[in-house]
């Protein structure tokens, strides 16, 4: 993993499948899947999480992490008169809170339940 601001490289995770040397690495744009070709076989792995790290408190304030950026959203800004059908996206205003040096694994706000 490379952080441009700090200019350092850090080993995040190490994979060893015992398939000898790596000859090729490929991915599909917009996908989290990475294919690795070895001397003795090929594997496909998924990178990252399927669900974002998020938490919501009783007042409707959501704090979430998208990659290493921390954002907040208030669900009460939608308004009570806004009609929503099941599966429809809500028109929410996202505010940036800042960023983390590492990708967050768990995030919670005070008086909130973790998801």
C-alpha positions, 0 to 999 in steps of 0.5 A: 500500500502506498501513501503519496502524502507520507511517501512510504510503502507498508505491507498490509497483508501477505498471501502465500498460496505455495504456487511458486513464482507470480507471472501475471496480475490482472483485474477488471475495471470497476471490480474488486476481483484480482487474478494472479497467475503463478507457475503452478496455477491461477487464483482469484481474490477479492480486495476490500469489504462488501459493505462500508464501515458505518454507524448511525445514532438515535438522532439519525446521524450516520458516520461512515468510512469510504476507503480512508475518508470519513464522512457524515450524513444526517438522515433528518435533512430529507424531511418528513414529507418526502415519499420513498419507495423501497430501494430508492436512494435518498437525496442526502448531503454528505459532509467530509470529516477528514481522513485516516492514515489506515483504512477503518475496520470499525467505526461508531459514534457516541450512543450508537450501535455498530453495524 
